[in-house]
Structure formats: C-alpha cells, structure tokens
Amino acid sequence: MKRTAYLAECTVNYVHRWTTRVEGGGTGGRIPDKPRRRLLDAAKAGLVDVTPADFEQGWESGEATK
C-alpha cells in the first residue's frame, strides 16, 4: 500500500479506504478519479504495470463510460 500511496500521491489510509466496503466507510473497491489518473500516469512512465482495465471492467470496451 505504501508504494501505491506514493505513486497516487495520497496517504496509506486513503488507499486502505479503497479496499473497504462502502458500509464500512470505504469506496467499495473503486479508486477515486484523481489517484486513478496518477497511477495511470505512473504506468506510462514505467513505474508500475497497470492499465485502465485493471481498475474497472468495461474500460476497454467503453462500457464504463455509459
């Protein structure tokens, strides 16, 4: 989580919230837009191996934007 927080430019506690159910005060597995963009920028720079499809089903087919 530390590396993810570093690359997303946020705290480890914030990253932990992404893994917590909505009922428990988390995001239910969704990564907020700004840190998601930062992680994708890090991927473009070769710092991490992720793609948009790693974040949400449907990104590659365009379903996520509907």
Backbone as a printed PyTorch tensor [residue, N CA C, xyz], in Angstrom:
tensor([[[  0.8090,  -1.1880,   0.0000],
         [  0.0000,   0.0000,   0.0000],
         [  0.8560,   1.2580,   0.0000]],

        [[  2.0490,   1.1720,   0.5890],
         [  2.8970,   2.3560,   0.6550],
         [  3.2920,   2.8320,  -0.7360]],

        [[  3.6690,   1.8940,  -1.5940],
         [  4.0740,   2.2870,  -2.9580],
         [  2.8880,   2.8510,  -3.7310]],

        [[  1.7280,   2.2460,  -3.5770],
         [  0.5360,   2.7520,  -4.2450],
         [  0.2270,   4.1610,  -3.7680]],

        [[  0.3020,   4.3830,  -2.4650],
         [  0.0550,   5.7130,  -1.9140],
         [  1.0730,   6.7180,  -2.4470]],

        [[  2.3170,   6.3000,  -2.5240],
         [  3.3610,   7.1830,  -3.0470],
         [  3.0650,   7.5630,  -4.5010]],

        [[  2.7670,   6.5720,  -5.3230],
         [  2.5100,   6.8280,  -6.7420],
         [  1.2230,   7.6220,  -6.9610]],

        [[  0.2320,   7.4140,  -6.1070],
         [ -1.0370,   8.1210,  -6.2360],
         [ -1.0150,   9.4720,  -5.5130]],

        [[  0.1020,   9.7460,  -4.8390],
         [  0.2810,  11.0000,  -4.1080],
         [ -0.8190,  11.2010,  -3.0640]],

        [[ -1.0130,  10.1740,  -2.2470],
         [ -2.0050,  10.2450,  -1.1720],
         [ -1.4960,   9.4360,   0.0230]],

        [[ -2.2750,   9.3920,   1.0680],
         [ -1.8580,   8.6730,   2.2740],
         [ -2.1990,   7.1850,   2.1700]],

        [[ -1.5170,   6.3900,   2.9790],
         [ -1.8120,   4.9580,   3.0360],
         [ -3.2370,   4.7440,   3.5370]],

        [[ -3.6860,   5.5630,   4.4820],
         [ -5.0620,   5.4300,   4.9740],
         [ -6.0710,   5.6280,   3.8530]],

        [[ -5.8030,   6.5730,   2.9650],
         [ -6.6980,   6.8230,   1.8360],
         [ -6.7360,   5.6070,   0.9030]],

        [[ -5.5770,   5.0290,   0.6380],
         [ -5.5270,   3.8250,  -0.2000],
         [ -6.3000,   2.6950,   0.4770]],

        [[ -6.1460,   2.5510,   1.7770],
         [ -6.8620,   1.4970,   2.5080],
         [ -8.3790,   1.6480,   2.3550]],

        [[ -8.8660,   2.8580,   2.3070],
         [-10.3100,   3.0950,   2.1280],
         [-10.8180,   2.4850,   0.8340]],

        [[ -9.9720,   2.3940,  -0.1880],
         [-10.4000,   1.8250,  -1.4650],
         [-10.7410,   0.3510,  -1.3160]],

        [[-10.1610,  -0.3000,  -0.3190],
         [-10.3800,  -1.7330,  -0.1290],
         [-11.4930,  -2.0320,   0.8680]],

        [[-12.0520,  -0.9830,   1.4550],
         [-13.0760,  -1.1430,   2.4810],
         [-14.4640,  -1.0130,   1.8660]],

        [[-15.3880,  -1.8310,   2.3430],
         [-16.7650,  -1.7740,   1.8470],
         [-17.3710,  -0.3960,   2.0980]],

        [[-18.3070,  -0.0160,   1.2510],
         [-18.9830,   1.2670,   1.3880],
         [-19.6440,   1.3770,   2.7620]],

        [[-20.2450,   0.2850,   3.2130],
         [-20.9120,   0.2640,   4.5130],
         [-19.9460,   0.5470,   5.6540]],

        [[-18.6670,   0.2710,   5.4270],
         [-17.6450,   0.4870,   6.4440],
         [-16.9180,   1.8150,   6.2870]],

        [[-17.4180,   2.6680,   5.3990],
         [-16.8090,   3.9760,   5.2070],
         [-15.7980,   4.0560,   4.0810]],

        [[-15.6790,   2.9740,   3.3150],
         [-14.7300,   2.9640,   2.2070],
         [-15.3800,   3.2730,   0.8830]],

        [[-14.6630,   2.9680,  -0.1760],
         [-15.1690,   3.2360,  -1.5220],
         [-15.6830,   1.9740,  -2.2040]],

        [[-15.6280,   0.8530,  -1.5160],
         [-16.1430,  -0.3870,  -2.0850],
         [-15.3320,  -0.9120,  -3.2510]],

        [[-14.0400,  -0.6240,  -3.2610],
         [-13.1810,  -1.1310,  -4.3200],
         [-12.9310,  -0.1490,  -5.4480]],

        [[-13.6390,   0.9490,  -5.4660],
         [-13.4340,   1.9520,  -6.5160],
         [-12.3110,   2.9030,  -6.1190]],

        [[-11.4150,   3.1510,  -7.0600],
         [-10.3330,   4.1030,  -6.8290],
         [-10.8050,   5.4510,  -7.3640]],

        [[-10.7800,   6.4770,  -6.5340],
         [-11.2250,   7.7940,  -6.9840],
         [-10.4560,   8.2820,  -8.2140]],

        [[-11.0700,   9.1810,  -8.9480],
         [-10.5680,   9.6220, -10.2420],
         [ -9.1500,  10.1910, -10.2020]],

        [[ -8.8720,  11.0900,  -9.2890],
         [ -7.5570,  11.7430,  -9.2740],
         [ -6.4240,  10.7500,  -9.0010]],

        [[ -6.5210,   9.9030,  -7.9650],
         [ -5.4410,   8.9310,  -7.7730],
         [ -5.3710,   7.9020,  -8.8990]],

        [[ -6.5140,   7.5780,  -9.5010],
         [ -6.5070,   6.6540, -10.6410],
         [ -5.6910,   7.2470, -11.7830]],

        [[ -5.9020,   8.5190, -12.0720],
         [ -5.1330,   9.1780, -13.1380],
         [ -3.6500,   9.2050, -12.8010]],

        [[ -3.3310,   9.4490, -11.5350],
         [ -1.9190,   9.4740, -11.1260],
         [ -1.2700,   8.1080, -11.2860]],

        [[ -2.0020,   7.0560, -10.9550],
         [ -1.4660,   5.7000, -11.1250],
         [ -1.2780,   5.3730, -12.6040]],

        [[ -2.1990,   5.8050, -13.4450],
         [ -2.0470,   5.5730, -14.8830],
         [ -0.8830,   6.3810, -15.4470]],

        [[ -0.6700,   7.5890, -14.9350],
         [  0.4980,   8.3800, -15.3410],
         [  1.7900,   7.6700, -14.9350]],

        [[  1.7900,   7.0870, -13.7410],
         [  2.9590,   6.3320, -13.2790],
         [  3.1980,   5.1260, -14.1780]],

        [[  2.1240,   4.5210, -14.6490],
         [  2.2580,   3.3770, -15.5620],
         [  2.8700,   3.8230, -16.8910]],

        [[  2.4480,   4.9720, -17.3770],
         [  3.0210,   5.4940, -18.6330],
         [  4.5080,   5.7670, -18.4810]],

        [[  4.9080,   6.1570, -17.2760],
         [  6.3200,   6.4270, -17.0090],
         [  7.1110,   5.1490, -16.7130]],

        [[  6.4220,   4.0020, -16.7040],
         [  7.0890,   2.7280, -16.4750],
         [  7.3300,   2.3990, -15.0140]],

        [[  6.6440,   3.0820, -14.1140],
         [  6.8600,   2.8710, -12.6850],
         [  5.9930,   1.7720, -12.0930]],

        [[  4.9250,   1.4170, -12.7880],
         [  4.0000,   0.3890, -12.3010],
         [  3.3150,  -0.2270, -13.5200]],

        [[  2.9250,  -1.4740, -13.3970],
         [  2.3170,  -2.1860, -14.5170],
         [  0.8050,  -2.2710, -14.3170]],

        [[  0.0910,  -1.2230, -14.7140],
         [ -1.3630,  -1.2130, -14.6490],
         [ -1.9160,  -0.6080, -15.9340]],

        [[ -3.1600,  -0.9450, -16.2300],
         [ -3.8720,  -0.3840, -17.3770],
         [ -5.2510,   0.0700, -16.8950]],

        [[ -5.9620,   0.8620, -17.6790],
         [ -7.3180,   1.2490, -17.2770],
         [ -8.2120,   0.0510, -16.9820]],

        [[ -8.0130,  -1.0320, -17.6970],
         [ -8.8280,  -2.2350, -17.4960],
         [ -8.6030,  -2.8560, -16.1180]],

        [[ -7.4730,  -2.5550, -15.4840],
         [ -7.2080,  -3.0820, -14.1420],
         [ -8.0840,  -2.4160, -13.0840]],

        [[ -8.6110,  -1.2640, -13.3910],
         [ -9.4010,  -0.5210, -12.4190],
         [-10.8910,  -0.8510, -12.4620]],

        [[-11.4080,  -1.0830, -13.6670],
         [-12.8400,  -1.3150, -13.7950],
         [-13.1250,  -2.1600, -15.0120]],

        [[-14.0650,  -3.0540, -14.8730],
         [-14.4940,  -3.8230, -16.0360],
         [-15.1580,  -2.8710, -17.0110]],

        [[-14.9520,  -3.1210, -18.2880],
         [-15.6200,  -2.3400, -19.2980],
         [-14.8010,  -1.2080, -19.8770]],

        [[-13.6440,  -0.8970, -19.2830],
         [-12.8520,   0.2120, -19.7980],
         [-12.4390,  -0.0140, -21.2490]],

        [[-12.0150,  -1.2260, -21.5490],
         [-11.5160,  -1.4830, -22.9010],
         [-12.6380,  -1.4450, -23.9350]],

        [[-13.8290,  -1.8470, -23.5400],
         [-14.9400,  -1.8800, -24.4920],
         [-15.7500,  -0.5910, -24.4730]],

        [[-15.4230,   0.3210, -23.5600],
         [-16.1570,   1.5700, -23.4690],
         [-17.3880,   1.5070, -22.5890]],

        [[-17.6680,   0.3430, -21.9880],
         [-18.8630,   0.1740, -21.1660],
         [-18.8170,   1.0300, -19.9070]],

        [[-17.6450,   1.3010, -19.3670],
         [-17.5440,   2.0120, -18.1020],
         [-17.9880,   3.4720, -18.2190]],

        [[-17.9890,   4.0050, -19.4160],
         [-18.3720,   5.4020, -19.5880],
         [-19.8560,   5.5650, -19.8290]],

        [[-20.5800,   4.4800, -19.9310],
         [-22.0170,   4.5620, -20.1880],
         [-22.7880,   4.8050, -18.9180]]])
